[in-house]
């Protein structure tokens, strides 16, 4: 990205030191498409180079300093003017002065804390990015580069089963039982359905996997439901007693505080 003003202007490029070997991960953008970004984990060092290339060789570029930032940020789509930054690190690359030729600046953010996963949802976005800036009096020159962060979790010590009852008085009484309450994103969901009372005609039964996104606090809480999978587990009238089902789940959701 370049911004033009009177006299000299420049372009900025941010390059990671391990760009050739670092793994990339697909991540959904706001428009629903998927792009690939460099993948990082909590505690990893982020290092690289900032290249400042002058647009007009031979002319000097005056500036009020050059810096690079590492930012972790939560953005609510209905309140884009207010961003919550939960990580904000700054490295000064050059003091105020002038540049007479294209230059490269090294940077390193050591063992950066990245507590949450990158997330793009219906109403909120959690992103990490590097932002290099040449500070000027009238208009800054800047460049952002997004990265993706995945978190590693351990299996919970307690993972009890779930039991629930639904029904219509004097017509239908069903009990559901799921083998556990917490699942891995690629886990298999195993459950049982007990038909204790059936006095109405049932044509079929299906189970939906629904992702619920909750944003905001207090009176400004927004809920957004998204059905990501449907499974038909019974076709026709049930047999009295126990029916068992098994679902091979797909990737459910990414986690993160919103």
RAPEKA-V490585 format. One record per pair of residues at least 12 apart in sequence whose ideal C-beta (glycine too) atoms are under 10 Angstrom apart, sorted by the first residue. I is the first residue (numbers start at 1). J is the second residue. Records with the same first field share a line. If there is no record, write none. Layout:
I: J, J
This chain:
1: 13, 141, 142, 143, 144
2: 53, 55, 141, 142, 143
3: 134, 136, 138, 139, 140, 141, 142
4: 55, 139, 141
5: 61, 136, 137, 138, 139, 141
6: 138
7: 56, 59, 60, 61, 62
8: 54, 55, 56, 57, 58, 59, 60, 61, 62, 63, 98, 99, 100, 136
9: 54, 55, 56, 59, 61, 134, 136, 139, 141
10: 51, 52, 53, 54, 55, 56, 61, 63, 99, 102, 103, 134, 136, 141
11: 51, 52, 53, 54, 55, 102, 134, 141, 143
12: 50, 51, 52, 53, 66, 68, 131, 132, 133, 134, 141, 142, 143, 144, 145
13: 49, 50, 51, 52, 53, 104, 132, 143, 145
14: 48, 49, 50, 51, 68, 107, 129, 130, 131, 132, 143, 144, 145
15: 48, 49, 50, 51, 104, 145
16: 38, 40, 46, 47, 48, 49, 130, 145, 147
17: 45, 46, 47, 48, 49, 106, 107, 108
18: 38, 44, 45, 46, 47, 48
19: 38, 48, 49
22: 38, 39, 40, 44, 147
23: 36, 38, 39, 40, 148, 150
24: 36, 37, 38, 39, 147, 148
25: 37, 38, 39, 40, 118, 147, 148, 149, 150
26: 39, 148
27: 39, 117, 118, 119, 120, 127, 146, 147, 148, 149, 150, 254
28: 118, 119, 120, 121, 125, 254
29: 120, 125, 146
30: 75, 77, 120, 121, 125
31: 120
32: 120
34: 120
35: 146, 148
36: 148
37: 118, 127, 128, 129, 145, 146, 147, 148, 149
38: 130, 145, 146, 147, 148, 149
39: 118, 147, 148, 149, 150
40: 112, 114, 118, 128, 147, 148, 149, 150
41: 112, 114, 149, 150, 151, 152
42: 111, 112, 113, 114, 115, 116, 117, 149, 150, 151, 152
43: 110, 111, 112, 113, 114
44: 109, 110, 111, 112, 114, 149
45: 108, 109, 110, 111, 112
46: 68, 70, 89, 107, 108, 109, 110, 111, 112, 114, 128, 130, 147
47: 106, 107, 108, 109, 110, 112
48: 68, 105, 106, 107, 108, 109, 130, 132, 145
49: 68, 93, 104, 105, 106, 107, 132
50: 66, 67, 68, 91, 93, 94, 103, 104, 105, 106, 107, 130, 132, 133, 134, 143
51: 102, 103, 104, 105, 132, 143
52: 66, 93, 94, 99, 101, 102, 103, 104, 105, 132, 134, 141, 143
53: 101, 102, 103, 104
54: 99, 100, 101, 102, 103
55: 102
57: 100, 101, 102
58: 100, 101
59: 99, 100
60: 97, 98, 99, 100, 101
61: 97, 98, 99, 100, 101, 102, 103, 134, 136, 141
62: 96, 97, 98, 99, 134, 136, 137
63: 94, 95, 96, 97, 98, 99, 133, 134, 135, 136, 137, 140, 141
64: 95, 96, 97, 134, 135, 136, 137, 140
65: 92, 93, 94, 95, 96, 97, 133, 134, 135, 136
66: 91, 92, 93, 94, 95, 96, 97, 99, 103, 105, 132, 133, 134, 135, 141
67: 90, 91, 92, 93, 94, 105, 107, 131, 132, 133, 134, 135, 142
68: 89, 90, 91, 92, 93, 105, 106, 107, 108, 109, 130, 131, 132, 133, 142, 143, 145
69: 85, 87, 88, 89, 90, 91, 107, 109, 129, 130, 131, 132, 133, 142, 144
70: 87, 88, 89, 90, 91, 107, 109, 112, 114, 128, 129, 130, 131, 147
71: 83, 85, 86, 87, 88, 89, 90, 127, 128, 129, 130, 131, 144
72: 84, 85, 86, 87, 88, 89, 112, 113, 114, 115, 116, 118, 126, 127, 128, 129, 149
73: 85, 86, 87, 88, 125, 126, 127, 128, 129
74: 86, 116, 119, 124, 125, 126, 127, 215, 256, 257, 258
75: 120, 123, 124, 125, 126, 127
76: 123, 124, 125, 215, 216, 220, 222, 258
77: 121, 122, 123, 124, 125, 215, 222
78: 123, 124, 215, 216, 220, 222
79: 123, 124, 215, 216, 220
80: 125
83: 125, 127
84: 126, 257, 258
86: 113, 114, 115, 116, 126, 128, 257
87: 109, 112, 113, 114, 115, 116, 128, 149
89: 109, 110, 112, 113, 130
90: 109, 131, 133
91: 105, 106, 107, 108, 109, 132
92: 105, 107
93: 105, 106, 107, 132, 133, 134
94: 134, 135
96: 135
99: 134
105: 132
107: 130, 132
109: 130
112: 128, 149
114: 128, 147, 149, 150, 151
115: 149, 151, 256, 257
116: 128, 149, 151, 254, 255, 256, 257, 258
117: 148, 149, 150, 151, 153, 253, 254, 255, 256, 257
118: 146, 147, 148, 149, 150, 151, 254, 256
119: 148, 149, 213, 253, 254, 255, 256, 257, 258
120: 254, 256
121: 211, 213, 214, 215, 224, 226, 253, 254, 256, 258
122: 211, 213, 215, 222, 223, 224, 225, 226
123: 213, 214, 215, 216, 222, 223, 224, 258
124: 213, 214, 215, 216, 222, 224, 256, 257, 258
125: 256, 258
126: 149, 254, 255, 256, 257, 258
127: 144, 146, 147, 148, 149
128: 145, 146, 147, 148, 149
129: 144, 145, 146, 147
130: 143, 144, 145, 146, 147
131: 143, 144, 145, 146
132: 144, 145
148: 254
149: 254, 256
150: 254
151: 254, 255, 256
153: 182, 184, 185, 255
155: 182, 184
156: 180, 181, 182
158: 180, 181, 182
159: 179, 180, 181, 182, 183
160: 178, 179, 180, 181, 182
161: 177, 178, 179, 180, 181, 190, 191, 192
162: 176, 177, 178, 179, 180, 181, 182, 191
163: 175, 176, 177, 178, 192, 194
164: 176, 177, 178
165: 194, 196
167: 196, 197, 198
168: 197, 199, 200
169: 197
170: 197, 199
171: 197, 198, 199, 200
172: 195, 196, 197, 198, 199, 200, 202, 238
173: 194, 195, 196, 197, 198, 199
174: 193, 194, 195, 196, 197, 198, 202, 205, 238, 243
175: 192, 193, 194, 195, 196, 242
176: 191, 192, 193, 194, 207, 245
177: 190, 191, 192, 193, 194, 242, 244
178: 190, 191, 192, 245, 247
179: 191, 192, 246
183: 209, 247, 249, 252
184: 249, 252
185: 249, 250, 251, 252, 253, 254, 255
186: 248, 249, 250, 251, 252
187: 247, 248, 249, 252
188: 246, 247, 248, 249
189: 207, 209, 231, 245, 246, 247, 248, 249
190: 244, 245, 246, 247
191: 207, 233, 243, 244, 245, 246, 247
192: 242, 243, 244, 245
193: 205, 207, 233, 234, 238, 241, 242, 243, 244, 245
194: 238, 240, 241, 242, 243
195: 234, 237, 238, 239, 240, 241, 242, 243
196: 240, 241
197: 240
198: 237, 238, 239, 240
200: 237
201: 237
202: 234, 235, 236, 237, 238
203: 234, 235, 236, 237
204: 232, 233, 234, 235, 236, 237
205: 231, 232, 233, 234, 235, 236, 238, 243, 245
206: 230, 231, 232, 233, 234, 235
207: 229, 230, 231, 232, 233, 234, 245, 247
208: 225, 227, 228, 229, 230, 231
209: 226, 227, 228, 229, 230, 231, 247, 249, 250, 252, 253
210: 225, 226, 227, 228, 229, 230, 252
211: 224, 225, 226, 227, 228, 229, 252, 253, 254
212: 224, 225, 226, 253
213: 225, 226, 253, 258
214: 258
215: 257, 258
216: 258
217: 258
222: 258
226: 253
228: 249, 250, 251, 252, 253
229: 247, 248, 249, 250, 251, 252
231: 245, 246, 247, 248, 249
232: 245
233: 245, 246, 247
